[in-house]
């Protein structure tokens, strides 16, 4: 939260998350190499290495793109969302290594000091740019764009170009992934920028279909890419459609300006009911015999506060644990995030929320629940 | 997310759902056929100096220098021609590698230049240049075994094999070799 700058606020969960991530990626690359070498002895091993990293990035992109909609459909997936940005940055570096290769000679030299020898792969190998474009008399980057000039032909289209555009998008996302950029760009702009991942995904499907699938015709690879495509598009359509339908059920205010949002008994203790009016979602929390209404939008990454709960007297965002006091919409000191609050009143068991939000951080007297 | 971003997300999903399956199906259905290499390609390999039929070498040695190591065999074909076969032990990391033979002592910079880029040559070939009298035998690539015809007038001579990258205008290495007479 917004206090005492720390570049990365490491905690046990993040370390475990990253350890699982790196071990899984390492095992994937090792397994990819072992299986492909086992399957054929006449393979171009350098091409296999390039595809090991490329496919690792592509698979990881599928995992990353699955987490968001799955979290919308089932809260059990929320822990995966917590550190998704590390996954995204890892994915970018895998894609970059796929393109530019790797030169960790210092690591090999360091190991050789103690008499051991590391194999060249995965510490040193040529990426696609070097291996396919650096043996001619053209600069590799020039060769990349002019080596195949069939820009007017669908099936012979230079698939590398699609990958380059996607890599640029992923680069922009990786460099702005830190909370520093999130805070300075503001969450809506940051979110908009990071929605470029959908364009990048489309470009990368094109990169794979017009690239790897043209030469590698094994049906398993074709089916795997197709299943991945159907899965990602399907799960996003289901989750996105459900969210949009919820937004379509917007409540209308009464002539007095209050909106009837439901009954007190609708809301479990320390939880919220989320409704839509005034052009955005509002979370109505029940806690300690009181009712408070705040914007459903967390200031950090616009997470759904109403799907969180009251922890230690604070509304706690389910995405990254940002906290707000329900009476004021302000984060407890020393933090300084603020969200809009709403006037609330009760008529019997009915909860009425005023249609217009108060400025962020405005204290509001909670409605007190009286036993009938 | 805020409402406007949720809408963007949904419409982006719809756009992907409309375009990606079409892209995928077109990409699979329009895959151009890839010709399979059969016996008809043997002529092309022979033109490119690939060694397709094994010969018994009359002279065989491994030459190394400047980080390059090659296996060199001299043999006689069924029709009586003397050939030189060269196979790099490790792939030569240069493009468009040309093989020259130059009789006499190791070439020096005083000899006439074929290229101005000799200054970019590798460590022990710095400032060395290819003479106009050098004979171009053919080309090498990767670790493929290549066969080169030896003109009768250079057989039995002492001289040097010169590996030169046309792609990078770089002298790769000069290796002394005596071509045994048939």
Interface residues (C-beta under 8 A of the other chain):
Chain A: X135 X136 X137 X154 X155 X156 X188 X191 X192 X195 X198 X199 X201 X202 X205 X206 X209 X210 X213 X214 X215 X217 X222 X225 X226 X229 X230 X232 X233 X234 X236 X237 X240 X241 X243 X244 X247 X276 X279 X280 X281 X297 X302 X304
Chain B: X1 X2 X3 X4 X5 X6 X7 X8 X9 X10 X12 X13 X14 X15 X16 X17 X19 X20 X21 X23 X24 X26 X27 X28 X30 X31 X32 X34 X94 X95 X96 X167 X168 X169
